Amino acid sequence: MEKKIRFLAQQWKNGDVDPAKHSDAGSDDAALNKELETIWQKAGNYKSTSFGPDVEANWKKFQAKIEENNNNSSETPPVRRLIPRAWLVAASIAALLVIGWWIINPNSGSNEFKSLATNKREIKKVELPDHSVVWLSNNSELSFDPTLNQSKVRQVKLRGEAYFEVQANPQKPFRIETPHGLIEVLGTSFNVRALKTEPHTEVQVMTGRVALMGKGENDQRIEIPANFIGYIPSTEKHASKSSSDKKVFASTQVWRTRKIELSGRTLGEAQEILRRYSDFRLEFSDPQLADCIFTWTFDLDRPESSLKLLAKTGYFHLDKTSSPVFRLEGKSCPK
């Protein structure tokens, strides 16, 4: 059968066989010829055309797909970028090295001084990191390193007036920088007055010894013993002790106690203390009265009452010439 179909198809293709000639063939052959004829005619009517895709339709489908993906992007969970394990290990080691270095070198991170200041009517007690104690007078400022006790030299800065009680430590000298120079001690108590408005830094040593130095490279170092006053002048190139080697004022603690204990002290000292630590002034009718020596207690906050008590000795007359000024009149000091 297959051979017959191929033969007839070849004959029809060559035009050599007319299907009508096979009308007398058997019924099976006639039916087969009829079916093949129909197929052949339809094949002949097929028009071969080249392939041409619909570009416009496909582009619209592509754009629709992109818009669909953009709309769904907000719902898509973000992709986590994993840091390589090696980087995490390196970062951890670096952090540990930094922390260890900071622990070993606690002073390297900050060289800033901590400052404490007082106002016109304030007195402040300060305990330093090395347990030294400082009483800071009014209108004064003290600066120090918070890690002072860990340094080879315990250094502070003072502007104004303060009373120091320094803890002894021969391996770590204690230094005070003032506008005029340097003060160095190992362990002692003393009063420092370092005002920019005055021509020198004054140091009254109560116990121990204190060394004074100017800020110049060739400045002389001078030691001041207990119960004496030392100065660091701003007009000279080296530190010097007071020329009279006079003993400390009765005013060493007056700005704290507000009382002047004049035991064998002169009226001149009372005059100077009033000038320094109050708004009152004391004048004398005769300058020689400043050398008169008395033993008495002078209340800095009640100067008029204290001077009236002094006048009752019979040697002086008290005259208040104006609100802040008191005047003592007399001819001589008591013998």
Secondary structure, 3 states (H helix, E strand, C coil): CHHHHHHHHHHHHHCCCCHHHHCCCCHHHHHHHHHHHHHHHHHHHCCCCCCCCCHHHHHHHHHHHHHHHHHHHCCCCCCCCCCCHHHHHHHHHHHHHHHHHHHHCCCCCCCCCEEEECCCCCCEEEECCCCCEEEECCCCEEEECCCHHHCCCEEEEEEEEEEEECCCCCCCCEEEECCCEEEEECCCEEEEEECCCCCEEEEEEEECCEEEEECCCCCCCEEECCCEEEEEECCCCCCEECCCCCECCCCCCHHHHCEEEEEEEEHHHHHHHHHHHCCCEEEECCHHHHHCEEEEEEECCCHHHHHHHHHCCCCCEEEEEECCEEEEECCCCCC
